[in-house]
Amino acid sequence: MAPRRMDTKPVIFCLKTLLLLYSFIFWYAVFLSLVFMTELIAGISGFIFRHEIKGTFLTTYSDAVMRYDGRDDRSLAVDGVQRRAESSSQKNSLFSAMRRFIGAVNNMDHTVLVPSLLRDVPLDLPQDGDMYSSYVLLKSIRNDIEWGVLQGDERRKDPAEDDLEKEFHFHLNGLHAVLSKLTCRADTLTSRYKEEVGCRK
């Protein structure tokens, strides 16, 4: 009787499966190691160059805010950064109101190419005066916010110490309300100017 040969196909199949599984695990580990190394290098680079990155971002962001007109890519990026940075409680903050006001006045300033066209053109309400006086007022207030108010020799005396908190909240609410009205006025002036120029073309 001839010796019986052992069937090697199942053994070879099992070995090939193990080899394939080992290869898959090896290459997966290599991929994860590369991802980890890339993130580690990026983190270390970010830590080393954090001051330069922060300075570059702040310079670019400040420049984009100063040249804000609400239409170009940089202005849209500023809007996106501010939307992500503002929580619901921050939307009513004084800084947010000031940013919106300055953005609206910058938009108005970039839109109004010929301010003399605003003379004797009435704004919404008679007590608002003409569009030119509002234009000059809005630019003046924006400059006061950005560069500070020139103070005269006479200053008002400080209020009583116990009323400081109440007075602060009163003026803060008033300032917020005034900035909101001024922002609306700048937006109205900008749209009215566009209508006036559009009608004359």
Secondary structure, 3 states (H helix, E strand, C coil): CCCCCCCCHHHHHHHHHHHHHHHHHHHHHHHHHHHHHHHHHHHHHHHHCHHHHHHHHHHHHHHHHHCCCCCCHHHHHHHHHHHHHCCCCHHHCHHHHHHHHHHHHHHHHHHCCCHHHHCCCECCCHHHCEHHHHHHHHHHHHHHHHHCCCCCCCCCCCCCHHHHHHHHHHHHHHHHHHHHHHHHHHHHHHHHHHHHHHHHC
